[in-house]
C-alpha cells in the first residue's frame, strides 16, 4: 500500500517578481487555506524587471483592442492606483503626452486616438500651443494627452503583495532541477540542495521562464531574448513637468525613448532597447557565454535580426553615444544636451521570440501537466499585475482541482 505523499504546499510559484507575488496573493484570496510557496533566487523581491523600470502605470492606449494587454492594462491601472492608496504606497496619477514631432507621424498619432477610444481610455487631442501649456519645453506638431497614466513604486507594491499574500516566501532559493510526475506532483530542488514538493507548479520566472518550462519537461515553443534598456537621469529635471513619449513604431514592441518624472521628483530618460549579452546583463561588461550561446542557437533570433536590423542599429548607436541619445531627446525637448544626461541603472526586458522570428507582443500563458507557465509578460505587466495574477491563479486553481 502506497504511503500518502507529504507535500510542502499546494501551489509552488517560481519567481518573486510582481507577477509571481500577485499570483500568490490572488490564490490565497480566491481559495483561503490553499498553501502557497514562492521560490525567489534573489535575497528579496522585485530585484529584476519589476524593480528596474521607469515606474509608469500605463493606461493601455497602445494595445490592440481585445488583447490581453489592453484588457489587463485598463483594468490594472485603476486597480493599481487603488492598491497603492489602500496600502500607502507612493504613487501619482499624472497623465502623459504622446507627441508627434513631424507630420509623417500624424497618421500613427490619430490611430492611437482611435485605439484609445476603442479601449475606453479618455484622450485629448492637442495642437502646438496646447502642448506648451502642459510642457513648455516640449515641441511637436500635435499630441494627445492620456489622463489615466501615472507613476508608482512597483518594488513597494511587490513587497506589500509579499506581506499580504500569506504565502511561504523563500528568498535565496534558486531552482536548479524540477521533477514532475503526473501521480506524484512536482518536486523542485534549489541550489542549496533543498527540495520543495507541491501539487502544482506556477512558472513566473521572468528572464528564465523558458528554462524553467524546459526543466519541467514542457516545450515553451519560444525563447527569451534579453533586451537591455539603458536609462539616464535628467540633470535639469525642470525641463519636464510630467511624462512625455514619442509616437511609437507599431512594427517594434518598444515605446521609444521617453521622459518620465518619477515619484521621487527626478526625471528618467530612456530606455533604449539593445541586445543584452546575458539574461541579467545590465551592462556591456556582463557576458555569460552559455546564456548567449543559447540565444544565438535559436533560429528566431536570426530571423528577428534580419527583420529589425535597421531599428536595432539605431538603438546600438544611442547606446554607444550619449550625444546620439541626446539627439533623439531633442526631437521632443530641444533644450536637452548630452551634459544633461546622467547615467542611471539599466533594466533588462524578457522578450519572448518565436521560432519564426516573431516578437511576442501579448501576454503568453501556457498550461502543462500540473503546471502553468507565464512565458511572456511584457510591459505593461507591472501595471496589470493584479488582474494578471488573478488569471494565473484561476488557471492554477483549476489545475489543482483536477489532480
KEROLUM-961519 format. One record per residue (C-alpha): x negated, y, z negated; residue number from 0. Coordinates in nm, 4 decimals. Each point is the difference from the previous one (the first is absolute). Layout:
N
X Y Z NUM
...
This chain:
403
0.0000 0.0000 0.0000 0
-0.1491 0.3368 0.1109 1
-0.0532 0.2496 -0.2822 2
0.1551 0.3469 0.0268 3
-0.2292 0.2552 0.1672 4
-0.1141 0.2815 -0.2287 5
0.0390 0.3237 0.2000 6
-0.1603 0.3180 -0.1261 7
0.2650 0.2063 0.1753 8
0.2909 -0.0162 0.2386 9
-0.1324 0.2568 0.2496 10
-0.3695 0.0620 0.0503 11
-0.0787 0.3334 0.1693 12
-0.3431 0.0551 0.1541 13
-0.0870 0.3684 0.0168 14
0.0346 0.2824 -0.2521 15
0.0598 0.2859 0.2399 16
0.3269 0.1910 0.0067 17
0.1815 -0.2608 0.2149 18
-0.1029 -0.2951 -0.2175 19
0.0892 0.1825 -0.3205 20
0.3292 0.1235 0.1437 21
0.0823 -0.3598 0.0936 22
-0.0726 -0.1184 -0.3539 23
0.2120 0.2864 -0.1378 24
0.2888 -0.0850 0.2351 25
-0.0067 -0.3715 -0.0847 26
0.0230 0.0573 -0.3738 27
0.2823 0.2520 0.0543 28
0.1979 -0.2243 0.2356 29
-0.0524 -0.3248 -0.1918 30
-0.0767 0.0599 -0.3693 31
-0.1859 -0.2890 -0.1508 32
-0.1913 -0.0796 0.3182 33
-0.3655 -0.0365 -0.0943 34
-0.2252 0.2053 0.2270 35
-0.3791 0.0058 0.0058 36
-0.1984 0.2526 0.2066 37
-0.3622 -0.0709 0.0937 38
-0.2105 0.3041 0.0915 39
-0.3696 -0.0328 0.0769 40
-0.0900 0.3510 -0.1170 41
-0.0175 0.1218 -0.3590 42
0.3246 0.1972 0.0305 43
0.2908 0.0702 0.2354 44
0.0063 0.2030 0.3220 45
-0.3758 0.0044 0.0660 46
0.0210 -0.0202 0.3806 47
0.2724 0.1115 0.2433 48
0.2408 0.1233 -0.2706 49
-0.2555 0.2130 -0.1791 50
-0.1896 0.1256 0.3061 51
0.2570 0.1870 0.2058 52
0.1218 0.3583 0.0178 53
0.2917 -0.0621 -0.2361 54
0.2731 0.1011 0.2453 55
0.3611 -0.1054 -0.0549 56
0.0978 -0.0454 0.3647 57
0.3467 0.0941 0.1219 58
0.0275 -0.2694 0.2683 59
0.0273 0.2367 0.2957 60
-0.2638 -0.1759 0.2112 61
0.1462 -0.3492 -0.0051 62
0.2167 -0.1773 0.2543 63
0.3653 0.0076 -0.1086 64
0.1042 -0.3358 -0.1381 65
-0.3568 -0.1113 -0.0727 66
-0.0982 -0.1167 -0.3461 67
-0.2307 0.3022 -0.0267 68
0.2814 0.2430 0.0715 69
0.2479 -0.1650 -0.2376 70
-0.2486 -0.0479 -0.2828 71
-0.1599 0.3449 0.0311 72
0.3243 0.1976 -0.0062 73
0.1334 -0.2002 -0.2934 74
-0.3383 -0.0267 -0.1690 75
-0.0778 0.3726 0.0081 76
0.3107 0.0822 -0.2030 77
-0.0622 -0.2892 -0.2384 78
-0.3653 0.0965 -0.0462 79
0.0899 0.3545 -0.1012 80
0.2564 -0.1359 -0.2467 81
-0.2487 -0.2562 -0.1397 82
-0.2682 0.2663 -0.0495 83
0.2471 0.2314 -0.1725 84
0.1246 -0.2779 -0.2285 85
-0.3484 -0.0980 -0.1176 86
-0.1648 0.3415 0.0012 87
-0.2369 -0.0756 0.2902 88
-0.1436 0.3040 0.1772 89
0.1876 0.0737 0.3217 90
0.1450 0.2826 0.2087 91
0.2415 0.0220 0.2940 92
-0.1798 0.2518 0.2192 93
0.1241 -0.0527 0.3545 94
-0.2425 -0.0027 0.2916 95
-0.0537 0.1506 0.3423 96
-0.0665 -0.2046 0.3139 97
-0.1588 0.2461 0.2410 98
-0.0317 -0.0046 0.3784 99
-0.3129 0.1937 0.0959 100
0.0603 -0.0199 0.3764 101
0.3011 -0.0087 0.2299 102
-0.0919 -0.3505 0.1153 103
0.0874 -0.1213 -0.3514 104
0.3527 0.1436 0.0046 105
0.1730 -0.3097 0.1458 106
-0.1510 -0.2125 -0.2795 107
0.1023 0.2561 -0.2609 108
0.3562 0.0050 0.1320 109
0.0037 -0.3804 -0.0055 110
-0.0897 0.0164 -0.3697 111
0.2941 0.2324 -0.0605 112
0.2308 -0.2543 0.1596 113
-0.1606 -0.2855 -0.1913 114
0.0433 0.1896 -0.3257 115
0.3682 0.0486 0.0712 116
0.0433 -0.3685 0.0827 117
-0.1686 -0.0881 -0.3308 118
0.2265 0.2482 -0.1858 119
-0.2928 0.2253 -0.0925 120
0.0708 0.3760 -0.0038 121
-0.2447 0.1943 0.2165 122
-0.0281 0.3665 0.0918 123
-0.1474 0.1148 0.3308 124
-0.2386 0.2959 -0.0215 125
-0.1530 0.2481 0.2406 126
-0.3435 0.1644 -0.0428 127
0.1287 0.2809 -0.2248 128
0.1822 -0.2452 -0.2244 129
-0.3107 -0.2193 -0.0251 130
-0.1851 0.3026 -0.1384 131
0.2672 0.0499 -0.2658 132
-0.0805 -0.3439 -0.1442 133
-0.3715 -0.0153 0.0867 134
-0.1588 0.3377 0.0880 135
-0.3302 -0.1557 0.1152 136
0.1574 -0.2705 0.2200 137
0.0389 0.0590 0.3740 138
0.2340 -0.1840 0.2340 139
0.2486 0.0454 0.2826 140
0.2724 -0.1805 -0.1955 141
0.0458 -0.2144 -0.3079 142
0.2513 -0.1910 -0.2043 143
0.0366 0.0127 -0.3755 144
0.0881 -0.3193 -0.1831 145
0.1281 0.0947 -0.3424 146
0.0044 -0.3444 -0.1637 147
-0.3758 -0.0606 0.0205 148
-0.1936 0.0228 -0.3255 149
-0.3109 -0.1081 -0.1885 150
-0.0585 -0.2102 -0.3092 151
-0.2529 -0.2011 -0.1968 152
0.0416 -0.3483 0.1504 153
-0.2650 -0.1478 -0.2288 154
0.2083 0.1263 -0.2929 155
0.3074 -0.1611 0.1530 156
-0.1874 -0.3317 0.0267 157
-0.1073 0.0181 -0.3645 158
0.3580 0.0667 -0.1076 159
0.1297 -0.2908 0.2090 160
-0.2562 -0.2241 -0.1675 161
0.1042 0.1151 -0.3464 162
0.3733 -0.0244 0.0691 163
0.0006 -0.3296 0.1878 164
-0.0488 -0.2281 -0.3000 165
-0.2238 -0.2187 0.2181 166
-0.3198 -0.1667 -0.1139 167
-0.2549 0.2097 0.1898 168
-0.3524 -0.1362 0.0167 169
-0.2749 0.2314 0.1181 170
-0.3411 -0.1208 0.1141 171
0.1719 -0.3065 0.1479 172
-0.1299 -0.0445 0.3554 173
0.1688 -0.2855 0.1847 174
-0.2415 -0.2445 0.1646 175
0.2162 -0.3065 0.0569 176
0.3688 -0.0840 0.0421 177
0.1382 -0.3537 -0.0261 178
0.3630 -0.0177 0.1110 179
0.1991 -0.3208 -0.0139 180
0.3716 -0.0119 0.0846 181
0.0904 -0.2091 -0.3037 182
-0.2538 0.1411 -0.2455 183
0.0043 0.3742 0.0600 184
-0.2977 0.2291 0.0505 185
-0.3270 -0.0080 -0.1934 186
-0.2348 0.2971 0.0387 187
-0.3620 -0.0033 -0.1114 188
-0.1767 0.3264 -0.0788 189
-0.3700 0.0732 0.0279 190
-0.0581 -0.0564 -0.3721 191
0.1336 -0.3558 0.0331 192
0.3418 0.0589 -0.1556 193
0.3000 -0.1730 0.1571 194
0.3495 0.1524 0.0003 195
0.2990 -0.2106 0.1027 196
0.3251 0.1421 0.1325 197
0.3111 -0.1226 0.1734 198
-0.0145 0.2663 0.2753 199
-0.2830 0.2176 0.1298 200
0.0422 0.3590 0.1223 201
-0.2890 0.1341 0.2059 202
-0.0384 0.3785 -0.0377 203
-0.3771 -0.0047 0.0451 204
-0.0154 0.2989 0.2355 205
-0.3408 0.0062 0.1688 206
-0.0332 -0.3744 -0.0620 207
0.3586 -0.1108 0.0647 208
-0.0879 -0.1985 0.3150 209
-0.2770 -0.1858 -0.1843 210
0.2334 -0.0852 -0.2888 211
0.2591 -0.1272 0.2490 212
-0.2601 -0.2294 0.1558 213
-0.1135 -0.1189 -0.3448 214
0.3632 -0.0911 -0.0632 215
0.0049 -0.2025 0.3214 216
0.2217 0.2342 0.2040 217
-0.1053 0.1473 0.3346 218
0.0715 0.3751 -0.0217 219
-0.0296 0.0376 0.3810 220
-0.1762 0.3346 -0.0528 221
-0.3210 0.1351 -0.1470 222
-0.0632 0.2967 -0.2216 223
-0.2244 0.2527 0.1725 224
-0.1185 0.2602 -0.2512 225
0.0023 0.3649 0.1046 226
-0.1733 0.2523 -0.2219 227
0.1683 0.3342 -0.0521 228
-0.2511 0.2701 -0.0868 229
0.1143 0.3040 -0.1989 230
-0.1318 0.3431 -0.0828 231
0.1121 0.2470 -0.2639 232
0.0629 0.3547 0.1167 233
-0.2375 0.2414 -0.1733 234
0.2509 0.2812 0.0604 235
0.3288 -0.1636 -0.1032 236
0.1770 0.3355 0.0286 237
0.0004 -0.0502 0.3790 238
0.2865 -0.2492 -0.0351 239
0.3106 0.0236 -0.2173 240
0.1371 -0.3512 0.0482 241
-0.0171 -0.2886 0.2482 242
-0.0868 0.0599 0.3654 243
-0.0051 -0.2773 0.2626 244
-0.0667 -0.0145 0.3736 245
0.2450 -0.1594 0.2413 246
-0.1036 -0.3681 -0.0033 247
-0.0867 -0.2083 0.3047 248
0.2660 -0.2750 0.0160 249
-0.2445 -0.2333 0.1761 250
-0.2089 -0.0327 -0.3164 251
0.1285 -0.0821 -0.3513 252
-0.1889 0.2792 -0.1757 253
0.1337 0.3481 -0.0684 254
-0.3117 0.1976 0.0845 255
-0.2098 0.2248 -0.2220 256
0.2217 0.2121 -0.2250 257
-0.0147 0.2273 -0.3040 258
0.1619 -0.0984 -0.3279 259
0.0246 0.2093 -0.3154 260
0.0026 -0.2616 -0.2736 261
0.1464 -0.0003 -0.3469 262
-0.3333 0.1281 -0.1371 263
0.0209 0.3135 0.2154 264
-0.2893 -0.0995 0.2237 265
0.0362 -0.0470 0.3757 266
-0.1031 -0.3236 0.1670 267
-0.0973 0.0075 0.3665 268
0.0221 -0.3255 0.1939 269
-0.0035 -0.2833 0.0469 270
-0.1523 -0.1066 0.3268 271
0.0069 -0.3705 0.0917 272
-0.3285 -0.1768 0.0736 273
-0.0834 -0.3717 -0.0114 274
-0.1295 -0.1057 -0.3404 275
-0.2897 -0.2469 -0.0087 276
0.1493 -0.1798 -0.3003 277
0.3484 -0.0401 -0.1387 278
-0.0982 0.2337 -0.2801 279
-0.2386 0.1984 0.2174 280
0.0424 0.3479 -0.1420 281
-0.3153 0.1252 0.1744 282
-0.2143 -0.0849 0.3019 283
-0.2592 -0.1484 -0.2358 284
0.2328 -0.2774 -0.1186 285
-0.0348 -0.2979 0.2355 286
0.1176 -0.3544 -0.0760 287
-0.1157 -0.2262 0.2771 288
0.2481 -0.2805 -0.0640 289
0.2974 0.2349 -0.0037 290
-0.1204 0.1910 0.3033 291
-0.0613 -0.3231 0.1878 292
0.3499 -0.1197 -0.0798 293
0.1478 0.3209 0.1423 294
-0.2107 -0.0142 0.3173 295
0.0922 -0.3640 0.0570 296
0.3700 0.0889 0.0238 297
0.0978 0.0429 0.3692 298
0.2488 0.2709 -0.0845 299
-0.2771 0.2338 -0.1127 300
-0.1569 0.0134 0.3451 301
0.3374 0.0433 0.1701 302
0.0820 0.2804 -0.2424 303
-0.3363 0.1663 0.0678 304
0.0524 -0.0064 0.3775 305
0.3431 0.1575 -0.0465 306
-0.0966 0.2756 -0.2453 307
-0.3692 0.0696 0.0600 308
0.0502 0.3653 0.0972 309
0.1894 0.0724 -0.3206 310
-0.2601 -0.1915 -0.1993 311
-0.2868 0.1948 0.1561 312
0.1539 0.3252 -0.1189 313
0.0386 -0.1372 -0.3527 314
-0.3633 -0.1148 -0.0058 315
-0.1133 0.3425 0.1171 316
0.1836 0.1649 -0.2883 317
-0.1545 -0.2515 -0.2379 318
-0.3512 0.0852 0.1192 319
0.0448 0.3776 0.0126 320
0.1528 0.2256 -0.2636 321
0.0201 0.2735 0.2623 322
0.2075 -0.2285 0.2232 323
0.2305 -0.0693 -0.2968 324
0.0318 0.3737 -0.0621 325
0.0681 0.0581 0.3686 326
0.2958 -0.2382 -0.0171 327
0.1268 0.1909 -0.3042 328
-0.0359 0.3369 0.1706 329
0.2759 -0.0973 0.2425 330
0.2327 0.0274 -0.2995 331
-0.1875 0.2442 -0.2257 332
-0.2393 0.2173 0.2055 333
-0.1735 0.1378 -0.3121 334
-0.1435 -0.3396 -0.1030 335
-0.3773 -0.0379 0.0400 336
-0.2323 -0.2943 -0.0476 337
-0.1208 0.1604 -0.3241 338
0.3560 -0.0228 -0.1355 339
-0.0080 -0.3810 0.0146 340
-0.1326 -0.1686 -0.3149 341
-0.0353 -0.3829 0.0244 342
0.2567 -0.1906 -0.2065 343
0.0710 -0.3664 -0.0708 344
0.0945 -0.2142 0.2989 345
0.2709 -0.2628 0.0268 346
0.0364 -0.3161 0.2085 347
0.3219 -0.0989 0.1727 348
0.0855 -0.3674 0.0429 349
0.1238 -0.0036 0.3594 350
0.1500 -0.3230 0.1311 351
-0.0960 -0.0786 0.3606 352
0.1654 -0.2746 0.2048 353
-0.1844 -0.2336 0.2356 354
0.1069 0.2059 0.3023 355
-0.1520 0.3166 -0.1488 356
0.3252 0.1508 -0.1244 357
-0.0379 0.2202 -0.3072 358
0.2891 -0.1101 -0.2202 359
0.1984 0.3160 -0.0685 360
0.2666 -0.1265 -0.2399 361
-0.0015 -0.1949 -0.3237 362
-0.0700 -0.3688 0.0532 363
0.1305 -0.2412 -0.2632 364
-0.0171 -0.3748 0.0658 365
0.1070 -0.3011 -0.2019 366
-0.1645 -0.3408 -0.0296 367
0.0434 -0.3046 -0.2196 368
0.0223 0.1399 -0.3563 369
-0.1510 0.3277 0.1225 370
0.0854 0.3525 0.1135 371
-0.2710 0.1953 0.1826 372
-0.0076 0.3792 0.0440 373
-0.2230 0.0162 0.3086 374
0.0339 0.3634 0.1029 375
0.0894 0.2816 -0.2376 376
-0.1005 0.3172 0.1845 377
0.0770 0.3560 -0.0926 378
0.2587 0.0721 -0.1419 379
-0.0479 -0.3067 -0.2231 380
-0.0691 0.2034 -0.3132 381
0.3014 0.2249 0.0610 382
0.2213 -0.3001 0.0701 383
-0.1463 -0.2285 -0.2652 384
0.3154 -0.0239 -0.2128 385
0.2304 -0.1269 0.2791 386
-0.2822 -0.2118 0.1455 387
-0.0508 -0.1568 -0.3414 388
0.3692 -0.0837 -0.0205 389
-0.0064 -0.1625 0.3449 390
-0.3055 -0.2111 -0.0797 391
0.1499 -0.0866 -0.3386 392
0.3262 -0.1073 0.1671 393
-0.1899 -0.2344 0.2295 394
-0.2139 -0.1378 -0.2798 395
0.3000 -0.0696 -0.2194 396
0.1765 -0.1702 0.2917 397
-0.3032 -0.2243 0.0488 398
-0.0133 -0.0613 -0.3753 399
0.3659 -0.1018 0.0004 400
-0.0687 -0.2593 0.2661 401
-0.2843 -0.1844 -0.1725 402
